[in-house]
Amino acid sequence: MPTDELPEQAQSTWDLDRLEGQEWVGGLLRKLPPTQRAVLSRYLDGLGMSEIAAELRKSESMIRKNLQLARDRLSPFVAEYDRRKPRPSGEKTTREDNR
């Protein structure tokens, strides 16, 4: 196999991983009520609390509370994903990992 094709393959693998990640995050966001979804999606886009509050016309404390509620609601799904994720060879698992 010519080596000049390898970077293209690597790029397509990266694109596939990125798309799968976006799909997974989108699925998680759909599990949230509308306000929590709006707050978390803007937070993931890199906006700060004051920017999100201004955009959604809510107080910063309301934004922080909705972000925390969204994290709490999604944490079981993220934990399940982490358990199924393959580990690099040689990395040890703990009892907590196996729960």
N, C-alpha and C positions, 0 to 999 in steps of 0.2 A: 504494500500500500504506500503510495507516495506521501511523504511527510507534509507536502503543501496542502493536503486535504484535512489534516488533523485539526488545525485551528477552526475550520468551518464546523467540524463535528463538535468540537468543544463549545462553540458558540451556540449551536442548535440545542445541545444538552442544557446549557445555561438558560436559554430561552424557554425550554420545556419546564425546567425547575421553577423559573420565575412565574410562568403561567399557572402551574399547579399551585404555587404559593398564593397567587392572587385569587385563584378559584377557592382555595381553602379559607382564606380570610373573608372573601365574599360570603361564603356559606356561614361562617361564624357571625358576621354582621347581620345576616338575615334572621338570626335567632334572637336578636335584640329588639326591644320596643323602639319606636321611631326616635325618641329623644336620645336615648343611649346610643343608638346607631349613629345618629348625626354627630354626637360629641366624639365618639371613638373614631369614626372615620376621619374627622377633621384633625384629631390628635395624631392619628397615624400618618396623615399628610404633612405633619410637622408644625401645625399651628399651636401657638401657646394658649394658655387658659384665657387670657384677656382677649385674644383675637377670636377665639371660639365664642366667648361670651358676647362680644360685640356682634359677631355674625349671626348668632342665634337669638340675640336680644334677651339674654338671660344673665343672671348674676354669676360672678366667678365661682361663688360657693355652690351654686346649683350645677355648674359645669363640673366642678370637682366631684360632687356627689354622684352625678350621673356617670362620670368616668369610673368611679369606684364601683358603682352598681354593675356597670358593663363588665368590668374586670372580674368581679365576683361571679357573675352569671356565666362567663365564658371559661373560667379557670378549670372546671372539670373536663371540658373539651380539649383544652390545651394540654392538660396533664395526660389525658388519654393519648393524644398525638405524640407526646414526648415518650411515652412508654412503648409505642409501636415503632418509633424511629430507630433505624439500625445504628448500632454503636460501632465506632472504629475498632478494629481488632486490637486486642490487648487492653481495652478499657474495661475496668471492673464495674459490676453493678452492685448497688447496695440493696439492703432489704427494702428500703423505701422505694427504690426503682421498680421492685417487683410487685408492689401493691396494686 
